[in-house]
Every structure is written in C-alpha cells, then in structure tokens.
Amino acid sequence: MLSFALKRFGSALLVMFAISVLVFLIFFATPGVDPAARIAGRNADPATLAQVRHSFGLDRPMPVRYLLMMRHLLVDRDLESFVNRGSRVIPQIVQATPVTLSLVIGAAVIWMVAGIVMGTAAATLRGRAADPLIMLVGVVGVSLPAYWLGEVVNLITQKQLHGSVFSWVPPPGYVGLGQDPGQWALHMLFPWLTLALLYAGIYARLLRGEVVTALGEDYVRTARAKGLSERRILIRHALRCSLIPIVSLFGLDFGALVGGAALLTEVVFGLPGIGKLTFDALQNLDLPVIMGTVLYAAFFVVLANALVDILYARLDPRARHV
C-alpha cells in the first residue's frame, strides 16, 4: 500500500510540473501575447518596453524565463502582480484561501448530509409517491445556475424582505472566523445553502441508484434470511457499500471547488476567495495572479485525485495493480 501511495504522489508531482509548464506557455509564450506591453501600459515607447522586458526577465530564453517565474512564485514567493505593483501573488492567494475553505467546507457538510438523507429516503421509499418527489427536488436544485440563484437570494434577503423577515441577514461580504464566529456564520449561511443546493441533488440521485442496487445483492438477501432488521441492513450493509462512489465524487468535487470552481458563488455574495481573486485577475489580465491561481487550483484537483485513488486502493486491493 505504501508503495502504491508513493507512486501515486510521484505521478501527481509529474502532473503538476506538466501543468505549470503548460500554464506558463499559454500565458507567456503564446504568439501575440506581450506581457511587457501590459505592464508598461498603453502607448509605451520602445525604450520603456525594452526596460520592462529586462526588469521582468522577459528578454531571456524561454526555459530561463520559466525557471525564474517558478522561482519567484514558489521559492522566493516575491512574484508581484503586473497590475497592482508591489502586491505579491502568494500573499493574495494565502489571504483568499481561508474564505474559499470556509465556503466549501460548510457547503460540503450541508450537501453531503442532505444528499445522503435524500438518496437513502428515495431508495427506501422507491415505488411510492415520495420517491419521484425527492428526486424532483434534487433535479430542480441541480438545474438552477449558481449566479441566478445567488442573485435571487440576495434580492429577497437584501431588498424585498430585508426590512421584515430577513433583517438579521448582514450585507454581502466576509467576516473572518477568528474575528467574530457569529458574524462569520451569518455571512456564510446563504452562500453555503446556495452552493450546497447545486450538489445535494447530484449526490442524492447517485446514492439512490447505488442503494437500490445494493438492496438487491446476495449479501443483503443473506442478511434478511438471518433475521436482521431492515434498518440495520440498510445502514450497516447497503448504505455502507453504496458510499464508496459518493466518497470518490466528493473528493473530486471538493478539490475543484477549493481550487476556485466556486467562483460564481463567491462573486455573487462578495466573498474575497480564490474564485473572486481569479475573476478580478482575468478582468485585468493580471498574468502572474492568473498563473498563481491556476496552479493553486491544479494542486488541489491533482491532490484530490491522488487521495481518491489511494482511498480506492485501500478499499479495493485490486486497484493497486491497475
């Protein structure tokens, strides 16, 4: 098992290296892309452009430029934004990470609990009216775009009913957990619910199918023949085995969301997380910040994939030889 884990993490490092090279080539070696012109501003004269290229090492050979960029980003951690001069990339990412983690962890707890409850209930009540009703609620949640749902939530809680029903809801923004836990929870409540609604339906539908399949397996029939209660069969046997693909999907979704896939939710609710940082950098074409956030996102996605593979190998030894 240890050998498999080391190989998997070694493969993850190679993937990260390949992603870093690809991102660098896209942002700094694409024909027609001139970072020096972006730094120097419009109508800069050739002398100014030459000075900027020399200052940022943009006149060096491509491999040297890549190594310099990675050194400034990952080793020295002094790579600065091209738009906000003096503002370093890594501190911006470090500052934004707790916001994204607060959003994703809270939403993940809600959607996992809701997805497991809905999926298990739908599987248990299959063939009854409650089954399609639960699945319909899940489909509606999946079908609602995050930006639209977030705007509707803001419209209701901040304008239409703010003076009466939702007077306790604070304005969009973020308060750190260490500053005021109560205000932190209030600011994050509706972003949590909005993001969780988009995923709870997916997990409920997947879990329902897995539980229904498990309830028809031979080991479940054997458990019934032994006289075990339906509740114990459902929880100890069917649900336990059905959670394996759920855990796999959760790892991938969690890694993607922490990496910035919650961008729309952060933008709508004014949360200064990784997604919002990436969004602002894209608007300003701030290449160092974009590269930093893309590598940050790639790290969490690759790490999540590696951990999911290791977990699979732990649960099913046959996966170690694939």
Sequence and secondary structure as in RCSB ss.txt:
>XXXX:A:sequence
MLSFALKRFGSALLVMFAISVLVFLIFFATPGVDPAARIAGRNADPATLAQVRHSFGLDRPMPVRYLLMMRHLLV
DRDLESFVNRGSRVIPQIVQATPVTLSLVIGAAVIWMVAGIVMGTAAATLRGRAADPLIMLVGVVGVSLPAYWLG
EVVNLITQKQLHGSVFSWVPPPGYVGLGQDPGQWALHMLFPWLTLALLYAGIYARLLRGEVVTALGEDYVRTARA
KGLSERRILIRHALRCSLIPIVSLFGLDFGALVGGAALLTEVVFGLPGIGKLTFDALQNLDLPVIMGTVLYAAFF
VVLANALVDILYARLDPRARHV
>XXXX:A:secstr
 HHHHHHHHHHHHHHHHHHHHHHHHHHHSSTT  HHHHHH TT  HHHHHHHHHHTTTTS HHHHHHHHHIIIII
S   B SSSTT BHHHHHHHHHHHHHHHHHHHHHHHHHHHHHHHHHHHHTTTSTHHHHHHHHHHHHHHS HHHHH
HHHHHIIIIISTTTTTTT   SS   TTT HHHHHHHHHHHHHHHHHHHHHHHHHHHHHHHHHHHTSHHHHHHHH
TT  HHHIIIIIIIHHHHHHHHHHHHHHHHHIIIIITHHHHHHTT  SHHHHHHHHHHHT HHHHHHHHHHHHHH
HHHHHHHHHHHHHHH GGGGG 
